[in-house]
């Protein structure tokens, strides 16, 4: 039985851990050649070696280096991201700029670098890991919410431009996923909301979710695999929520 991504080359940013790792594992299981792009070169190399792929150690905030890049991937997953939790009046302006650079400008430059190859081959899949915060806002996350809203617009524009060339572009919008990124923000959330650390998940993270648990990264990998495959050729410009019912309210 043939695998759905055999012969495809897939690049995922932030691919060495969390959601990116789960997607890389799912893609490799379906026959894709995976390229693990991550700031942590050792972790990227270890995962790439395990999956029979390749590693790319890259600082995506160095946008000047991305402006002349040419990519030959068939599937691009823009996943890399960071978080900062603070009220707007206390939010560090440099951190705000860094988050937008990493989570908006870098995806734009990577898409820009990948589209010529995709157009030439008549096939391409751009998968942007957005968030429920791409369509909803939360207090104390001004940079992250702004970046995810912008990523939604970039994804839709890519969908419109790519359609005549066999290229689709979609967003995946998780709620809280059990990843290192989420675990790292628990203390910040505790401070921002003035509640004990052990109450953050119940009173902050999952308060809007109908299903009171965090999403497994493997669930994101499963949806990404479908979006990257042959049966999603008519799916473009869409945003797929995996948020436990958060956005149903």
C-alpha positions in Angstrom: 0.0 0.0 0.0 1.5 3.3 -1.1 2.1 6.1 1.4 0.4 9.4 0.8 3.5 11.6 0.8 6.0 9.3 -0.9 8.3 11.4 -3.1 7.5 14.6 -1.4 10.0 16.9 0.3 8.6 18.6 3.4 10.2 21.4 5.4 8.9 22.3 8.8 10.2 25.2 10.9 10.5 24.7 14.7 10.6 21.1 13.7 12.8 19.6 16.4 10.1 19.6 19.2 6.5 20.0 20.0 4.0 20.4 17.1 6.8 20.6 14.6 8.3 17.3 15.7 4.8 15.6 15.7 4.3 16.8 12.1 7.7 15.7 11.0 7.1 12.2 12.5 3.7 12.0 10.8 5.0 13.1 7.4 8.0 10.7 7.6 5.6 7.8 8.4 3.7 8.7 5.2 6.9 8.5 3.1 8.0 12.2 2.9 11.6 13.3 3.0 11.6 15.7 6.0 13.8 18.7 6.6 13.9 19.7 10.2 14.5 23.5 10.5 15.2 24.7 14.0 17.4 27.1 16.0 18.5 24.1 18.0 20.8 22.4 15.5 21.6 19.4 17.8 18.0 18.5 18.3 17.2 19.0 14.6 20.1 16.7 13.6 19.1 14.0 16.1 15.5 14.0 14.9 16.5 14.1 11.2 18.8 11.2 11.7 16.1 9.2 13.4 13.6 9.9 10.6 16.0 9.6 7.7 15.7 13.3 6.8 18.0 16.3 7.0 18.5 19.1 9.4 18.7 22.8 8.8 19.9 24.9 11.7 18.5 28.4 11.1 17.8 31.6 13.0 14.5 32.7 11.4 14.8 36.2 12.9 17.8 36.8 10.6 15.5 37.8 7.8 18.2 39.3 5.6 19.6 35.8 5.1 16.1 34.6 4.1 15.6 37.2 1.4 17.9 35.5 -1.1 16.8 31.9 -0.2 15.5 29.4 -2.7 13.7 26.3 -1.4 13.0 23.1 -3.3 10.4 21.7 -0.9 7.0 20.5 -2.0 5.4 21.1 1.4 6.2 24.0 3.7 5.1 24.1 7.3 5.5 27.4 9.0 5.4 26.4 12.7 8.2 28.1 14.6 7.0 30.5 17.3 7.6 31.9 20.7 5.3 33.5 23.3 5.4 36.4 25.7 2.8 37.0 28.3 2.5 40.6 29.7 0.1 43.5 29.7 0.4 45.9 26.8 1.8 48.8 28.9 4.5 46.5 30.2 5.2 44.6 27.0 8.8 45.0 25.8 8.8 46.6 22.4 11.8 44.6 21.2 10.1 41.4 22.2 7.0 42.5 20.2 9.1 43.1 17.1 10.9 39.8 17.5 7.6 37.8 17.7 6.3 39.5 14.6 9.6 38.9 12.7 9.6 35.2 13.6 5.9 34.5 13.1 4.9 36.8 10.2 7.9 38.1 8.3 9.8 34.8 8.3 6.8 32.8 7.0 6.4 35.3 4.3 10.0 35.0 3.2 9.9 31.2 3.3 6.7 31.1 1.3 8.4 33.5 -1.1 11.4 31.3 -1.4 9.3 28.1 -1.9 6.7 29.2 -4.4 8.9 29.2 -7.5 9.7 25.5 -7.2 6.1 24.7 -6.3 4.8 26.7 -9.3 7.3 25.0 -11.6 6.3 21.5 -10.5 2.6 22.3 -10.4 2.2 21.1 -6.8 2.6 22.7 -3.4 1.3 22.7 0.1 1.8 25.6 2.5 0.6 24.7 6.0 0.7 27.6 8.5 0.4 26.6 12.2 -1.8 29.4 13.4 -3.8 29.2 16.6 -7.3 29.8 18.0 -5.6 33.2 18.7 -5.6 33.7 14.9 -9.4 34.3 15.2 -9.8 35.1 18.9 -7.9 37.4 21.3 -6.8 36.9 24.9 -5.5 39.4 27.4 -1.7 39.8 27.9 -0.7 38.3 24.5 -0.7 41.3 22.2 2.2 40.2 20.0 1.2 36.6 19.6 -2.4 37.5 18.8 -1.3 40.1 16.3 1.1 37.7 14.7 -1.4 34.9 14.3 -4.0 37.3 12.9 -1.5 38.4 10.3 -0.5 34.9 9.5 -4.1 34.1 8.6 -4.1 36.9 6.1 -0.8 35.8 4.6 -2.1 32.3 4.3 -5.3 33.4 2.5 -3.4 35.6 0.1 -1.0 32.7 -0.7 -4.0 30.5 -1.3 -5.4 32.9 -3.9 -2.1 33.4 -5.7 -1.2 29.8 -5.6 -4.5 28.3 -6.8 -3.7 28.6 -10.6 -0.4 26.7 -9.9 -1.6 23.7 -7.9 -0.5 25.2 -4.6 -2.8 25.3 -1.6 -2.3 27.2 1.6 -4.2 26.6 4.9 -3.9 27.3 8.6 -4.2 24.9 11.5 -5.6 26.6 14.5 -5.0 24.7 17.8 -6.1 25.7 21.2 -3.6 24.9 23.9 -1.3 22.0 22.9 0.8 20.1 25.4 4.2 21.3 24.2 7.2 23.0 25.7 6.0 26.4 24.5 2.8 26.1 26.5 4.6 24.7 29.6 7.0 27.6 29.6 4.2 30.2 29.8 2.5 28.8 32.9 4.6 30.9 35.3 4.0 34.0 33.2 0.3 33.4 33.1 0.3 32.9 36.9 2.0 36.2 37.4 -0.2 38.1 34.9 -3.4 36.9 36.3 -2.4 36.8 39.9 -3.3 33.2 40.6 -1.4 30.2 41.8 0.6 28.2 39.3 -1.4 25.0 39.8 -4.6 26.9 38.9 -3.4 28.3 35.6 -4.6 25.4 33.4 -8.1 25.3 34.8 -8.7 29.0 35.3 -6.8 30.4 32.3 -5.8 28.0 29.6 -8.9 25.8 29.4 -11.5 28.2 30.7 -13.0 28.7 27.2 -12.6 25.1 26.0 -15.6 22.8 26.1 -13.2 19.8 26.3 -11.1 20.4 29.4 -7.7 19.1 28.3 -4.9 20.2 26.1 -4.5 18.9 22.6 -2.0 16.2 21.8 0.6 17.3 19.2 0.0 14.0 17.3 -3.5 15.3 16.5 -2.0 18.3 14.7 0.3 16.0 12.9 -2.6 13.9 11.6 -4.4 16.9 10.2 -1.3 18.3 8.7 -0.7 15.0 6.9 -4.1 15.1 5.4 -3.7 18.7 4.2 -0.4 17.8 2.7 -1.7 14.8 0.8 -3.6 14.2 -2.4 -7.1 14.3 -1.0 -6.9 18.0 0.1 -6.3 19.5 -3.4 -9.6 21.5 -3.2 -8.9 22.7 0.4 -7.3 26.1 0.4 -7.6 29.4 2.2 -9.1 27.6 5.1 -8.5 27.6 8.8 -8.9 24.3 10.7 -9.7 24.7 14.4 -8.5 22.1 16.8 -9.5 24.0 19.9 -11.8 21.8 22.0 -14.8 24.0 21.2 -13.2 27.3 22.3 -14.3 29.2 19.2 -17.8 27.8 19.3 -18.6 30.2 22.1 
